Amino acid sequence: MSNEREMSPLARKAEEFLHIFRKGEEFTQELLKENERLRYRLVQLDEEQRAGRQEEDLQIQTLRERVGLLEEEKERLLQRHREVEEENKLFASRYLEVEEENNKLANLYVASYQLHSTLDINEVLRTVLEIIINLVGAERFAIYLLDEKTNDLAPVATEGVEAGDLPTVRVGEGILGDVARSGESCYAPEPQGVRTLDPQQPLVCIPLKIKEHVIGVIAVYTLFEQKQRFTNVDEEIFSMLAGHAATAIFASRLYGQSERKLMTIQGFLDLLKQQPEERA
Amino acid sequence: MTTNGPTFLIVEDSPTMRQLIAFALRRIRGAKIVEASDGVDALRKLSGQRFDLLLVDINMPIMDGLKLLSLVRSDPQYRQTPIVIVTTEGAEEDRKKGMTLGANAYLTKPIQTAELLKVVQDLLSQKTT
């Protein structure tokens, strides 16, 4: 006490300063500790962040790889889809082709069935006319048969034109005669829209032949208004007619001849049977 | 097994054409087909049986297709029955005449099977809806 009282103002100030300094020192010490702690925490956080970033990077990398795989899968699926679409188009077009072929075969079947369904020459010729009208769409045409004795082609059945208006043609003369001689079909180069009839200039002339033996020809002069040109199907019908119509015509003619001969023989036999009775 | 398919009447003088049309129509499930060779034959068959659709040619002996068409349309029983004309007559005035008399469709020969089937199936589906 006495010391305090004895202390000079300077010494008191020094004591106060010292006291403040000590407080400051303590505070600085605390600050340093806090700083140390914070730096340590910062290092910890840095490490944690680094570890987190690495994990994130890993996850991002994994996700990127997954996205890449999915992209590839998507591309593969799109490619497959395009392929399937192409296949579908191909199948649809193939289906149409098969349908068309089926229809064509059905028509050819019906036509050949009808041709061979009779042994009457007139019915056979009518069937040939019907096939050419209904399946080909021909308006004016004629069937010529070959007379092997005279070597002439004569019209025996016609449509849209009178047989009397058509000439008899010698084998080897004109288009019809050439077709009969060669056995090869002849198509006019540009038949579209032809409406006039020239007996020597058919749009198409096809031989009726049994193997290589020509028995006649079919000459088409004009087509219906709605039929502009011949198609591949028409060529197949003509090709079918060339063989089947020839066979049907030939068979029916032979049958007719044999029928007539049979009737003559039968008549003769009847006559022979009657004569003894009459004599008696 | 029986199916209740449509019944067709084909009126056509050409046996070949009747066969061709019948062959095409048989592709419709359960289709029943009756054939008539001219208009009079068709009228006889129409009086004895009910048909879902008629296919009629124009040029026929005894009674042609247009006469048949007008007679059929005057009968209340057949006023709504679809009729398809199948003919060689391709001129526009013939088409107009056929449609005016009551045909539902007009097809010219040579017919395309696919087209015929489409027309027939469209008319049958319109009839049922």
Interface residues (C-beta under 8 A of the other chain):
Chain A: E99 E100 N103 A106 N107 Y109 V110 A111 Y113 Q114 T127 E130 I131 I133 N134 L135 V136 G137 E139 F224 E225 Q226 K227
Chain B: S14 P15 T16 M17 Q19 L20 F23 A24 T88 G90 A91 T108 K109 P110 I111 Q112 T113 A114
